[in-house]
Amino acid sequence: MKNSDSKEFAFIAHIKLGHAIKKYSEDGNYGYTVINRLMKDSTIRHFLENEYTIASPVSTYLVHVGSMLSNSAANFLITILTMVLFLSYLVSSTLIANNLQDKTYENAMLRTLGWN
């Protein structure tokens, strides 16, 4: 990493910068120059090399594909759960309606035969 250019790596850093608009308007490559200065400092570079991993584009892509698959699996399970809930509502309402209709018919027949 000693002779490497910062454009070759994908570091994400949150740097609080005072008067950022002014500095970026004066120099369009200000971010690159700051990163290059940070990478030239051996203590910061040593800390970054030992504490953080540098993700390659392939591993980032695989993580993205894995998250997409888990999201689609969760959506599939939610869809199945919704269908099961709808079917259970339909079956229970049909059974209750049929039971009520049978009891009404049964009570009407018993009243016709003289039962109170």
Residue pairs with C-beta under 8 A, 6 or more apart in sequence:
1 39
1 45
1 49
4 39
5 36
6 32
6 35
6 36
6 39
7 32
9 54
10 54
10 55
10 57
10 60
11 35
11 48
11 52
11 54
13 35
15 34
17 23
23 30
24 30
24 31
27 33
38 44
38 45
39 45
39 48
